[in-house]
Amino acid sequence: MKQTWRWFGANDPITLKSIRQAGAQGIVSALHGYAPGRVWAKEDIQQQKQAIEAAGLTWDVCESIWMSDEIKLKGAAAHEEVAAWKETLANLGEAGVKTVCYNFMPVVDWTRTDLNYALDGQGIALRFDMVDFVAYDVFVLKRANAADDYDAEMVASAKQRLTEKTPEAIALLEKNIIAGLPGGAESYGSEPIANRIAKFDDISNDDMRDNLVSFLNEVTPTAEQYGMTLAIHPDDPPFPLFGLPRIVSTEADLDYLFDAVKSPANGLTFCVGSFGSRQDNDLVNMARKYADRIYFTHLRNVSRATDGSFYESEHLNGDINMIALIQVLLEAEKEASDGRKRAEIFMRPDHGHLLDFEENVRSNPGYSYLGRLKGMAELRGVIQTLEALH
């Protein structure tokens, strides 16, 4: 696997020089100044590429080309925005970017309730607490009929939890939940997010799947033309939030996706932590089953609770057997199921603990330097050991 690192561009506090010193070979990046629906200019793409290459690295994965809810809703502006997305895809392809990671999560991207969860002796992690989330959804956001989405015991626990929080703690919970993706195009406030959630009230999972397939039928030919692969990121977490559709969460979801759009360009970002946050996902078997479609992988681990809560653990110490999973990915990389030699899978150490040495250093949540450096070193050791044994 080719070892890559996420870089948030010129405003990232972690420099390309530092990334190369971490042992990364390639970069995962995007043009973070562009809003959804705007075409990324060729000259801006080239400038980013040249900066990366000047540091002795390669720009292998774009994560991500932003899209608004219009595409996911197949709304009035969807046609125009898909056209812009395709043009950006073509511009990236001309520049030599091989893979585009994207997601189809409506309204909110990856969601956590705590961005500063202290682990005894291990640093600070990201956490999703189901009780806190329900407290926000039902009693703070007050989404219509939200309580019906949870069992009565969970709602009662959430109500009690909220009485224990100060106004400042409630405000922080809201900020954590709706802050948006670090380095992404948007962050939201509570009123706008409530309005945007409401737009999906009449969109079922089947409707959402149809909209995703429609989008892929439009953009996949462009990816094929430039020899690129599209790698959808799973839902994070892989279960419904705010009553919104979730369509990339399970093995059945992937079966549908790859059966509906058979082009090899239609692929997967195998985010271990996202799929692994759901206890009924068998990640080793899923990786083996979809080996031909995995072009990019986020390697991070999670420790789960029975109520759906989880926190991001050390890369090799969690509920996911990371060593067995990496072995499957290495086997998948050797050749395609039809015997063809396939391209390397791009990997990156996803997230990382904020360690004491960096606690007062500016960084995006989950993207501290030392935490990811530690993860990269551990994962590299596993990869090289398994390669030596086989």
ABEGO torsion letter per residue (X at the ends): XBBBBBBAEAABABBAAAAAAAGBABBBBBBAABBBGBBBBAAAAAAAAAAAAAAGBBBABBOBBBBBAAAAAGBAAAAAAAAAAAAAAAAAAAAGBABBBBBABBGBBBBBABABBBBBGAEBBBBBBAAAAAAAAAAAAGBBGAAAABBAAAAAAAAAAAAABBAAAAAAAAAAAAAEBBGBABBBBAAAAAAAAAAAAABBAAAAAAAAAAAAAAAAAAAAAAGBBBBBBBBOBBBBBGGBBBABABAAAAAAAAAABABAABBBBBBAAAAAABAABBAAAAAAAAAAABABBBBBBBBBBAAGBBBBBBAABBABBAAAAAAAAAAAAABBAAGBBBBBBBBBBBEEBBBAAAAABBBBBGABAAAAAAAAAAAAAAAAAAAAAX
